[in-house]
Amino acid sequence: MPTSKQPSASTIAATLSATPQPSQTQRSQPQPLALNELIDADRRYIWHPYSSINNDLPLYPVAHCNGTTITLEDGRQLIDGMSSWWSAIHGYNHPQLNQAVTDQLAKMSHVMFGGLTHRPAIELAKRLVEITPAGLDHVFFSDSGSVAVEVAIKMALQFWQSKGHPEKSRLLSLRSGYHGDTFAAMSVCDPDTGMHHLFNQVLQKQFFSDAPQCGYHSAWDEQYLDDFKSQLYNHRQQLAAVILEPIVQGAGGMRFYSPHFLKRVRELCSHYDVLLIADEIATGFGRTGELFGCDHANISPDIMCVGKALTGGYMTLAATLCSTDIAEGIAAGEAGVFMHGPTFMANPLACAVANASLKLLLENDWQARVQQIHKHLVSGLEPCAQLSSVAEVRSLGAIGVVEMKEPVNMAVLQPLLVEKGIWLRPFGKLVYTMPPFTITETDLKQLLNALYSALSDYEKI
Ligand SMILES: *Cc1c(COP(=O)(O)O)cnc(C)c1O
């Protein structure tokens, strides 16, 4: 066999590094897109929340986040005032949360939940039952808040069906409410600002009562309940459940209301045999100053939805909890089982990071932190109330709201906020903040000063 002289391995390596082959290098390692190409490609291919493909509103590519700082691709650093929509309560890139994800990743990132189960889900369900209001003893995991609301509504309907009351199939919700973007969830969002007119032909018709007119601290007057009471009474035979956001109505207007209202709603629902669904997707896990909104009024709903901050903003996960009465009722019904089962139900990575997030929350004095943030929100937002474009400022727990007289022009305000080094995402008339609980006093003061400064520049434009 002829043997030609083979070059040694080290000769090959030396040759390759001396004469790189550009075409091959390019093929195996595509150049990252330049910043302008990134934004162009985004605009060409992607929808963002509530966006049009034909807008040129400002858009900011993020390179990385750490603690309460968002670093943009262009190097600018922003103090985060949004917790990525209520969720990143411990800030970003948290060592303990990262560890929980990597530990779980080494075991399994996912496994089906039909016929199989796993520690992260069991531990999380047990923990949720322990910390939520008494009587919520069964947990259904899903992938997003909207689906948790769909599941809650389905639970209520299946419950009444199995009790022999299929006519109890409607919901009563509060105006200015927001419960998500899927169909059943949309049907209980505010009927005017929500999407009812667009999907009029397909949305289930529900009942609505006036948004609570009593602020969180208002002296209680039973008249605040007049409209709710008459809606509940008039439709009680058709009503499966009342659904509401306890204490804080979030995306529907950032409105705070009296615990007395919630307490009376609970009493009236029980009295008229209508279930109560508490949508705690925004209010859950300490944001309002209590662990759950329901805790302000010391009530237990029949069904509760949690999401958003459940995983500390790491993964998408939500849960619907219900009482034993509801679970037993469904089990005794015609179907015999609860008719829902997402593919990625109880995703182990998400459950593992949720367990770590709850541990962090409960082991650190979250209540003191939220109170501390609250104190700064009260004093830091005060100057904004003096601006002529501002209608009102208000705060509760770690939520601060500046309500403007007119809807804000995002094309103008968003870049102003970014120039001042803060990340806020106003909508409509509302410029609001719910910072991570881990924000430092210095950063929080800077956030609020920058907000004031941006708003005073804004009204001069
Ligand atoms: C955000 C939100 C939802 C919807 O959750 P998604 O995860 O966005 O589907 C439902 N209810 C309330 C109160 C929310 O704040």
The ligand as a MOL file (V3000), in Angstrom:
LIG
                    3D

  0  0  0     0  0            999 V3000
M  V30 BEGIN CTAB
M  V30 COUNTS 15 15 0 0 0
M  V30 BEGIN ATOM
M  V30 1 C -51.1570 40.0220 33.5560 0
M  V30 2 C -52.4740 39.6150 34.0800 0
M  V30 3 C -53.1900 38.5380 33.5290 0
M  V30 4 C -52.7170 37.7910 32.3030 0
M  V30 5 O -51.5190 37.1360 32.5110 0
M  V30 6 P -50.6110 36.7140 31.2430 0
M  V30 7 O -49.4830 35.9490 31.8630 0
M  V30 8 O -50.1890 37.9960 30.6030 0
M  V30 9 O -51.4580 35.8890 30.3570 0
M  V30 10 C -54.3990 38.1940 34.1080 0
M  V30 11 N -54.8620 38.8570 35.1790 0
M  V30 12 C -54.2120 39.8880 35.7370 0
M  V30 13 C -54.7750 40.5510 36.9380 0
M  V30 14 C -52.9880 40.3080 35.2060 0
M  V30 15 O -52.3580 41.3540 35.7420 0
M  V30 END ATOM
M  V30 BEGIN BOND
M  V30 1 1 1 2
M  V30 2 1 2 3
M  V30 3 2 2 14
M  V30 4 1 3 4
M  V30 5 2 3 10
M  V30 6 1 4 5
M  V30 7 1 5 6
M  V30 8 2 6 7
M  V30 9 1 6 8
M  V30 10 1 6 9
M  V30 11 1 10 11
M  V30 12 2 11 12
M  V30 13 1 12 13
M  V30 14 1 12 14
M  V30 15 1 14 15
M  V30 END BOND
M  V30 END CTAB
M  END
